[in-house]
Amino acid sequence: MNGRVFVIGLGLIGGSLALCIKKEHPQSTIIGLDINSEQARLAKMLGVIDEIAADIQDGAKDAKLIIIAAPVNDTKTIIQSLSKLPLNPDVIVTDTGSTKSKIVENAFSLKEQGITFIGGHPMAGSHKSGVSAAKEILFENAFYLLTPGEYVENSKVMLLKEWLKGTNAKFLTITPQNHDYLTGIVSHFPHIIAASIVRQTEKLSEADSLIPRLAAGGFRDITRIASSSPEMWKDILLHNRENLIELLNHWQDEMEWVKTLLENENSTAIYDYFYQAKQFRDRLPIKEKGAIPAFYDLYVDIPDYPGIISEITGFLAKEKISITNIRILETREDINGVLVISFQTEEDRHRAERCIRAYSSYATSIGS
């Protein structure tokens, strides 16, 4: 496929999509635009895009595909701007936002102009941001949800999938309403819970200075999604408020049930509560990419002496294995001196585990 592809928003997602399209469709021309002009210049310098657009009108001219990789509120504004332009009548406009109902509803202005809009949500990400973190493999085996309106022809959906073929993602086509309900359960709601746990811990730490120290390690791991962008999550929650209010009501009922079990000292029911949760969690797919980006962590039990970290990273460097993050757990129940190394992919983690075992006698383990 060839033609102009216009990517609005050159962060991790927009940049990675541009790379995927360039790889699969080398005859296409990728035009980019970002509110941060430095990001756009960096994207051009890194070869993520071919040209920098002066503005939306310039970039959208004659484009066959327009990808809006921007926050959900900005996406609504961009859609309104596009609906006022003389676009290519065959263009497909899509987005990458985490909520869909309000976006698709807002895109009716494009339909009135005869323009096809197909909502999109690539369910992949990274703890890194910006175009410099963009990767061709970011979406590999990840779910990519498409939410066309009722008026969109199936041939247009198939054409969009062809444009995005280089992502190697798993495409699912669902309604915008179903998208928001499902992602509310498996992504938006967990972010609320993680943030609430951190906020409660912060309040309690005012009375005991030991709490922040003990909250290292495992506590940081189970609440790491609370470090996501506050601005982004404010918009997501407001866009999906109806589903989240319903889920919060269910959660309050759940917590009241747990409270009742504790008040009644019902040991059997408490055991069953954790047992059923364990059974369901253990049945979840291990190798699937879900709504929340996976972190491929490797735990390495290390002795306490100077230079141990550089020794481990040296092993990995010999085998040309890239890491995305590294830290030491000050406190982990029953284990002392644990180095946690994070990788971009599961394959890199397995390579690293084999590498460390080959060069040392240090015990390694993979979180489950």
Steps between C-alpha positions, in 0.01 A plus 500: 500500500616853433387856554517760774451395862453783748582428865385763749684451829853364488534339840559133577178379333495731199872451437476122528205489258696713254791256518270202446343659193839597354621143546197333339427767237835653401342677202285713729598846620462567873413858592519592869376776726541550873405781733863484617708611201813342653326160498417547133859593414628201696256271318633627166861462612439142620330407174165435668331739256595626156367855524383744767161662436467874550151451647202263487377633168843455342541145631148384418512615136458196269567258789366147459529427873490738796596369844419713803734387779407761756326522840126440479396863553749621239372231264150648511639843409712357217201313356301823490789673320524219244124510432540857372776415251476384136630147569563223251152339470657153532702581812462291815529687828578301816618572852684316779308617807413293806129590485281469196129582543537878526772505233292306246198715584710812447622362165147525358614838368736311267223265385294803401784591265509148355823413685559160662598498867595175675580515868818318599672398821836320486527338843874530544737741662819545696626675810695721258340780302580720204595426142848388603337198670305403185551139387379289209434210739291696751166358382616149411241245627314780681125545463406784269133590545312659210165667561339603171163670511196321359531698178857383420536243223692182583727562199624817672579304817695245296688781327600650836622160617712476186656839573574383855616151402859578602397528865456119512220571747187293564208702364159479665199690369244596767250779564620823665270430796636150551854634476444749780336239722779245450789742537326653800518161673854395405679834476324814620363355824832340606669840457248650742565223754879535471477876550267458799738253668789744456295793629392308809858393566617860466245615759595224743871573454450839664466316831782248444817582305583131456215448252672651193809284561296183537295593192800440275528182295176307466280795593653707222447212257129452569432876487732602216212597271422778748801681350316555172426849370245679725382719211438200275312304767287798595371512143457123470294480819274786396448345154407163655326627812177298470679163484741595776226617736331163454827314564571709810156412635579130452839553666339661805271196531806273471687686775193497724490121457867467600439727797210277609721190476757663725244622751357148523847340504377264229826318427346258249345776292822705515698201376249444219521868407875482440484150354246599234700810414814290464325245280368763260828692489703185436278415202565834331712474182870539575628581152218727389539877505206657678362846567776598741853487357695201629832542673739215441692490826780264593596461867866425572621406850832679538770521767571835660834625372619800294467465123237226500255699286761585236598133501146389419444769236837408352377143445195633316708742293716209377188336358363833368186477716331836558341587833233761565539543876703371791459535875578336833223387732586625847226291649343187360338251728734210591764610244791740535717653231275474196576676174198558274574545129220598260495415130298610198394148401457156652761366258759747632419393855554131417826582322615697803414217738702253292785749475526564876485128576775436246737765637425466872347288773249767602145371539237655273123493498216640294198661663163342432 
